[in-house]
Amino acid sequence: MSAPLLKADELVRIYQIRHGLFGKPTPVRAVDGVSLTVQPGETLGIVGESGSGKSTLGRMLLGIDPAQGGKVNFEGQPMPEMGSARWRALRARMQLVYQDPLAALDRRLTIAAQIGEPLEIHGLLEKSDRPARVEELMAAVGLRRDQADRYPHELSGGQRQRAVIARSLATRPKLLVCDEPVSALDVSIQAQVVNMLRDLQEKNGIAMVFISHDLKVVRNIADRVAVMYLGRIVEEASSDVIFHSPRHPYTRALVSSVPVPGKPLTGRMILQGEPPNPARRPSGCAFHPRCPLAGEICRRAVPALRDLGAGRSAACHLTDGADASIAA
């Protein structure tokens, strides 16, 4: 296997939240010891409920949110300090696709101006060559020539997201971090955008970190999947393995909720209650208050993320080998 394009080791991000004007600050570990790798041209899906730390992790991988523990290496080199000249130069090689395309675009600038903006910021191409590159990018994402002089409010949601993706591709990046890139779109438009991302990835050899709470979308685009719960990865494996034989009880619950065309939604594993307050993390395994299989050890000890063989890892006391199923 080739060297990873992106490697994160034991990342930690802690926020201080205050209850009320004079309340005492409480630390919240939004990301708690996460390690992962992304190979060139690979798509890593990151899934989990809202509040699991997915978006914070995505920003940390780009150096937008500085890590308070751990480190990120990109192309074998440590991530430069945010705001430094080296970090700004590196941003040409790694881009972020936002969840809300209207918020990501400047309503005062035309679509063509915004797609070409990264070329100007990073000093890429001669000024006279940039319009041709913008036209090429618009064609690649399915935007028409006559839409170049339109403003964001004159486009549909799907067209705006295509413009955001075109802008992120302008510098020919090696890595895209997509943070819920289709959650604000209609289902039919979601499929179009996901298929477009896959085609662009294969054509340009781009690696992607695809963050979503929609497992149907992740199943269609990801090569590997990491499942997050309360700031930690609880299971990681290839997409086929995750969706056909999930091992962690939380992953099983998520996968069982995904409808399969032509099959009744039976055998669902329904979780009770809401995710715990991150500021009051449960003792032991953070999932144990909602887990129907939890035992005494789950309440006492935090499970480590262990290699189970065949490219799979899981953080659960109830699974202990590549061929061992979760204890009933």
C-alpha positions, 0 to 999 in steps of 0.5 A: 500500500502507498503512503497515506495522503493524509494521516491523523494521530490521536487528535483532540479538540476541547471547547469550553462552554459556559452555562449562563452569563456567570456560569463556570466554563465546562470542557467539552471534548468534541474530538477525543483521540481520533486517528485515521488515514486517507490514501490517494484517490480514496473516499473515507466516509465519516458518519454519526449522529449530530453532535458526534464531532464529525464536522469539527474533525473535518476542519481539524484535518484541514488545519482550520480548527487547530488540534489541542492534542495529536497531529495531522500529516499531509503528504508526509509533512506536519500540518503548518500552523493555521494562518502561516504562509505555508498553511495558506499555500497548502490550502491550494492542495486541500479544499472544503466543500460546505454544507450550505452553498448559499452561505458559502458563496458571496451574494455580491459576486457572480458565479464565474468570479467566485469560481475563479477566485482561488486562482487569483488568491493562489496566483495560479495561471496568467490572468488571461488564461483564467476565464478559460479555466473557469469555463472548463470548471463550469462544464465539468460540474454541469453548469451552463455558460450563460450562468457564469454572470449570474449571482448565487440567488439566481441559481437553484440549490443544486446549481449553487452546490455545483458552483461551490464544488467547481470553486473547490476544484479550481486549484486542482487539489489532492484532497476534498473534505466534504461537510454534509455537502448534499444534506440541504438538497432534494433527494433527486439533486443529491443523487446528481451531485454525489454521482458528479463527485464520484466522476470528478474524483475518478477523473482527477484522482482526488481523495475525499473525506465525506462527512454525512449523517445520511448512510445511504449517500455514504454507502454510494460514495465511500470506499471506507467508513469511520463511525463516530460517537461522542467524539471517538471512532467506534468502528472503521472498515470498508464500506461493504463490510460496514454495511453487510456485517457491522460489529459495534452495536451503534453501527448496527443500529445505524445500518439497520435504519437504512431502507433497502429497496424492495425489502421490508424494514424489519429487524431494526435495532432502535436506540433508546434516548438521546446521545449523552451531553458531551459535557457530562460524558458517561463513565466507561463506554460512552454508548452504554446508556443506550446499548441493549447489550451493555454489561458491567464492564461497559459501564466501568472501562472505556473500550480501546479501538482494536484491530480485528483483522481484515481491515476492520477495527472496533471499540467494543468490549463485546467483540474480540476477534475477526470471526467473533460476533457481538455477544448477545 
